[in-house]
Amino acid sequence: MKQKVPVSSIMTQNVVKLNLNDDLTKAESLFKKNKIRHIPVVNGNRIIGMLSYTDLLRISFVDAVDDDEIIDATVYNMFTVEQVMAKNLVTINPQTTIKEAAEILSTKEFHALPVCEGSLLVGIVTTTDLIKYLIDQY
């Protein structure tokens, strides 16, 4: 297995993003439409938070709804993206090795790492990306 492969080789570059002024109904729609579980929250291209599908599950019964249905917005209107998103983020840069990213994700309680150049969001790496990379090695 290659030792020093950068995460830039496996990260998603066309990242689905939310802005602080977006609502949670839009977030749910993006999760389902794109079949993803993590959405960075940005101000411009500067990352300020991360919203996960699990965050939505904590405040709603969204898991009881079919993937094509949108949950009643009443629950979502009680909260803002800023209230629900994770704010204390761990970020990595494009040169961080895949091994280093895997070590971070294996010791933390989250499953996605924003990839930034300075404060500029340039990609995202998830545990799914790491598993796909591992599979490709065999």
Summary of the structure (lengths in Angstrom):
residues: 138
radius of gyration: 15.5
end to end distance: 9.1
largest distance: 49.5
contacts: 386
relative contact order: 0.23
helix: 38%
strand: 24%
